Amino acid sequence: MIITIARQCGCGAVNVGKLLAEHYGIPFYTRKSLLRMASEKGVLDEMEAFFDERPVDELLFAMSSFGETRKDSTERPLRVLADMIGDENCIIIGRCGNYIFRERKDLVSVFLKGTMKSRIADIQMEQNLSYEDAKEFVEQLDDCRVAYHKYYTGLTWGDANDYDICLDSDRLGTEKTASMIERYVEQIGLDNEK
């Protein structure tokens, strides 16, 4: 089983992912751990832009949209990540996981959201930022994720049609969010395979 968690900034996805990984006894991958894995496997050079989650230059994106250059630059890192994970059972935060692993029958794709006010407060506390700086951080990171997801997948980030479940982790809290995902996994019968 693979659980992918896409999220708005400040939704506690890392904490939810850790709880799920502990519950199922499977590896948990974030950007940093995937970067380490790519480096160890000698494929980091091919994937650096993919891991940086840099905002995509819209003019460059438009110019390359029709050529092989864009296709190679978007498909190659996705294939490399898919190969790195293979059929392994794990939890992955971000990295277009819902798209990359969409053909796996044991995929559970999740999107976490919350109110702007709550997400800003979480980032303020987590990063020790002023309200204004935290607000700018949240807005900028969400904008980057929108562009990043569109560039690599052609899909609209956060569109409920592209995920199995969308949860408001702000209202549920970390433990209940993880619990809801566990219940979903159990209800669709993947729980029996752990």
N, C-alpha and C positions, 0 to 999 in steps of 0.2 A: 504494500500500500504506500502511496505517495500522497502527502497532503501539501498543497501549495497554498500559501497565504499572501495575497496581495492586500495592500492596505493604504489608507490615507495616513499622512504623517501624524504621529501622536496618538495612534490607536492601540498601542501596546502589543503589537504583533509578535515581537521577540519574546515577551513574557508568555503569551499564549502558545507560541511555538515550543518553548522550553517545557511547558506543562504537558503538551501533547507528546513530545519526544520522550519525556519521562514516563508518561502513562503507557505508551506503546513499546518502550524500550528500543527505539530506533534513532538513528542519527538525526541531528538538527543542523541545517545549513543556513547560514546568513551570508551576506555579501563577503564578509571577511574570511569566513571558513572556506567558501568556494574559491576565493582568490588564492588562499594557501594551497588548496587542492590543485588548482590550475597551475600554480607555480611548481608544485611537486611533480606534476605530470608533464611539465615542459610545454604547456600550451598557453601560458599566460600572455605571451606576445600577441597571439591571435585574438585575444579576448579583452585586452585592456580597456578599450572604449566601452565595451559591453558592461564591464564591472564598474566603470567610473560613473555611470548613470548621468553623464554630462547632458546638458540641454542640447538638443539637436538644432543646428543652424538651419532655419527654415528655408533660406535661399539654396543652401547646399542640398538640403533634403529634396526640394522641388526639382533642382537641376539633375539630381541623380535618380529620381523616382522611376525613370523609364529605362535606365541602363543596367547592364550587368553589374556595374560597380556597386550599386545599392543592393542588388540581390545578393552578391557575394558578401558584402559587409554586414548584412542583416542575417542571412541564413547560416553562415559559417559559425558564428559564436553560439547560435542556438543548437546546432548539431553537435558542437564540441561539448557543450554543457550536458546535452542529452546523453552523449557517449560517456562522459565522466560519471554520471549517476547510474546509467544503465537501467537494470531492473531492481535496483536497490530500494528497499523500504526506507523512507525518510520523510522529514518535514523540510520544506524549502520556503524561505521568506523571499518574496519578490522574484526578480530575474525573469519575468514573463513565464513563470512556471506553469500557469494554467494553459498557456498556449503551447509551450514546448512539449509538455507531457500529455497533451489532449487525447492522444491515441491509446494511452494506457487505460485498461479496463479498471484498474485499481486506483485511479486518480480521484481525489476529493479536492476540488478547487474552491477556495474560500476568499471572500473579499470582506475586509473589516472597515467600518466607517464610524464616524462619530460627529458630534457637533463641533463647529469651529471653536467655540468658546472653550469647550473641554479639551480639545486637542492642543490649543494654545497654552492652556494652563498646564497640561502634562509636559509640554516641551519647555515651558518656563522653568518648571521644577527640575526636569531631567537635565537640562543644559545650563541651568542657572542664568537665564536671560531675562531681560526686561520684557514687559508685555509687548511693546512695539517690535522688539527684535525677535521675539518668539513668533509673533503674528507673521512677520516677514519671512522667517524661516519656514513655517508651515506652508504658507502660500507658495513660496518659491519651490519647495520640495515637491509639493503636489503638482505644480505646473511642470516640473522636470519629469515627473513620473508619467504624466499625460503624454508629453512629447516622446519620451523614451519608449513607452509601450506602443504608441502609434508607429514609431519608426521601425521597431523590430517585429511587430505583429500585424500592423495594418488595422488593428482593432481599437476600439474606444475603451481606455482604461476605466474600470469601475462599472462597465455596462453589465447589469445583472444577467443578461443572456449568456455571458461568457464564463460564469461561475456556477458551481453547484449550489452554494449558499452564500448569502450576504448577511452579515450580522452587524448590529450596532454595538460595538464593544464598549462604547461610552456608557450606554444604559445597562449593559449586562455586567460589566467588570471583567477582569481577566479570568477568574476561575469559572464563572458561568459561561463565558464565551467558549473556553476550552471544553467545558462540559457539554455545551450544545453541539459542538463539532463531534465530540465523542458519541453523542446520541445519534447524530446523523449517520456516522460511520456504522454504528450498530444497526440502525434501521435499514440501511441498504445492504447489509450482510457482509461488509468487509471486515467487521470485527472478528469474525470467525477465523480469519486468515492470519491473525497476529501470532 
